[in-house]
Amino acid sequence: MKPFLQINEQLSLHLARPELAAPIFEVVDAQRNYLRQWLPWVDATQSVEDSRQYLKESMAHNAQGTQLITFLMEGETLAGSIGVVQYNKDCQKCEIGYWLRQDKQGRGLMTIACAAFTGYLFRSKDLNRIEILTAAGNAKSQAICQRLGFKHEGTLRQGLFMYGAYQDIKLYSLLRQEWRRLAT
Ligand SMILES: CC(C)(COP(=O)(O)OP(=O)(O)OC[C@H]1O[C@@H](n2cnc3c(N)ncnc32)[C@H](O)[C@@H]1OP(=O)(O)O)[C@@H](O)C(=O)NCCC(=O)NCCS
């Protein structure tokens, strides 16, 4: 299947499609404890059918332009996901989110994928600002924001309610003018 974005020889992004349901569920089911630390939807994913339903909804959002959900492949292997989870077209901004399977951590894959994805967004969409919201305790995610030049703007106190507890959220953003400076 033709990729949505070829990042380098090994890494590519693919739009949500039904055939990804089985590999996604396999990763989520095998890595629940790792993923659920920071992702609110893990407990609700209990079967391949749940992943299929998620992909169906993502495909509908992608088609309507309300989200842009893609999956990161390393060669033929599903490595994770990155996507626009929310657009605010009036303010020309969006929020992106991502996850990487545990056994693919520590090699810079998500930093590389995020750099390519934010570059794609600024080049091809009418966006002025990209936001990333990370749980305050999620140091690895914050390290990605920092490596990519996102600025920490503040903390949304108890901004997320996940698995029965409130979490503080750190808000990061990158403006088009900053991205342009970093890209040149
Ligand atoms: C957040 C998450 C994607 C971070 O994964 P990660 O592997 O640390 O991120 P990267 O793929 O960018 O890799 C960075 C690591 O590779 C190293 N690295 C190696 N080569 C690198 C390169 N070329 N470029 C950047 N980093 C490189 C970095 O030093 C860093 O290692 P360190 O953590 O030991 O310092 C991952 O932990 C995850 O998916 N967690 C669960 C879901 C989640 O938290 N999602 C985010 C919600 S906001």
PDBQT file of the ligand as one rigid body, heavy atoms in Angstrom, charges set to zero:
ROOT
HETATM    1  C1  LIG A 201       6.383   9.135  24.207  1.00  0.00    +0.000 C 
HETATM    2  C2  LIG A 201       7.145   8.102  23.382  1.00  0.00    +0.000 C 
HETATM    3  C3  LIG A 201       6.723   8.168  21.922  1.00  0.00    +0.000 C 
HETATM    4  C4  LIG A 201       8.649   8.396  23.501  1.00  0.00    +0.000 C 
HETATM    5  O1  LIG A 201       9.383   7.367  22.880  1.00  0.00    +0.000 OA
HETATM    6  P1  LIG A 201      10.954   7.559  22.689  1.00  0.00    +0.000 P 
HETATM    7  O2  LIG A 201      11.515   6.315  22.126  1.00  0.00    +0.000 OA
HETATM    8  O3  LIG A 201      11.564   8.085  23.938  1.00  0.00    +0.000 OA
HETATM    9  O4  LIG A 201      11.039   8.720  21.608  1.00  0.00    +0.000 OA
HETATM   10  P2  LIG A 201      11.931   8.729  20.304  1.00  0.00    +0.000 P 
HETATM   11  O5  LIG A 201      11.500   7.640  19.389  1.00  0.00    +0.000 OA
HETATM   12  O6  LIG A 201      11.897  10.090  19.773  1.00  0.00    +0.000 OA
HETATM   13  O7  LIG A 201      13.370   8.351  20.835  1.00  0.00    +0.000 OA
HETATM   14  C5  LIG A 201      14.080   9.214  21.701  1.00  0.00    +0.000 C 
HETATM   15  C6  LIG A 201      15.169   8.407  22.371  1.00  0.00    +0.000 C 
HETATM   16  O8  LIG A 201      16.035   7.869  21.359  1.00  0.00    +0.000 OA
HETATM   17  C7  LIG A 201      17.347   8.455  21.482  1.00  0.00    +0.000 C 
HETATM   18  N1  LIG A 201      17.785   8.712  20.100  1.00  0.00    +0.000 N 
HETATM   19  C8  LIG A 201      18.617   7.893  19.424  1.00  0.00    +0.000 A 
HETATM   20  N2  LIG A 201      18.788   8.372  18.181  1.00  0.00    +0.000 NA
HETATM   21  C9  LIG A 201      18.058   9.501  18.080  1.00  0.00    +0.000 A 
HETATM   22  C10 LIG A 201      17.812  10.425  17.020  1.00  0.00    +0.000 A 
HETATM   23  N3  LIG A 201      18.380  10.284  15.819  1.00  0.00    +0.000 N 
HETATM   24  N4  LIG A 201      16.982  11.463  17.240  1.00  0.00    +0.000 NA
HETATM   25  C11 LIG A 201      16.395  11.621  18.445  1.00  0.00    +0.000 A 
HETATM   26  N5  LIG A 201      16.578  10.767  19.478  1.00  0.00    +0.000 NA
HETATM   27  C12 LIG A 201      17.422   9.720  19.308  1.00  0.00    +0.000 A 
HETATM   28  C13 LIG A 201      17.151   9.686  22.341  1.00  0.00    +0.000 C 
HETATM   29  O9  LIG A 201      18.315  10.003  23.055  1.00  0.00    +0.000 OA
HETATM   30  C14 LIG A 201      16.062   9.207  23.277  1.00  0.00    +0.000 C 
HETATM   31  O10 LIG A 201      16.577   8.292  24.189  1.00  0.00    +0.000 OA
HETATM   32  P3  LIG A 201      16.454   8.529  25.793  1.00  0.00    +0.000 P 
HETATM   33  O11 LIG A 201      15.000   8.508  26.141  1.00  0.00    +0.000 OA
HETATM   34  O12 LIG A 201      17.207   7.374  26.345  1.00  0.00    +0.000 OA
HETATM   35  O13 LIG A 201      17.081   9.869  26.010  1.00  0.00    +0.000 OA
HETATM   36  C15 LIG A 201       6.904   6.675  23.922  1.00  0.00    +0.000 C 
HETATM   37  O14 LIG A 201       7.446   6.567  25.204  1.00  0.00    +0.000 OA
HETATM   38  C16 LIG A 201       5.416   6.310  23.992  1.00  0.00    +0.000 C 
HETATM   39  O15 LIG A 201       4.789   6.102  22.982  1.00  0.00    +0.000 OA
HETATM   40  N6  LIG A 201       4.872   6.213  25.223  1.00  0.00    +0.000 N 
HETATM   41  C17 LIG A 201       3.501   5.784  25.423  1.00  0.00    +0.000 C 
HETATM   42  C18 LIG A 201       2.475   6.702  24.785  1.00  0.00    +0.000 C 
HETATM   43  C19 LIG A 201       2.746   8.162  25.055  1.00  0.00    +0.000 C 
HETATM   44  O16 LIG A 201       3.253   8.543  26.088  1.00  0.00    +0.000 OA
HETATM   45  N7  LIG A 201       2.392   8.997  24.070  1.00  0.00    +0.000 N 
HETATM   46  C20 LIG A 201       2.548  10.430  24.150  1.00  0.00    +0.000 C 
HETATM   47  C21 LIG A 201       1.339  11.051  24.753  1.00  0.00    +0.000 C 
HETATM   48  S1  LIG A 201       1.550  12.814  24.804  1.00  0.00    +0.000 SA
ENDROOT
TORSDOF 0
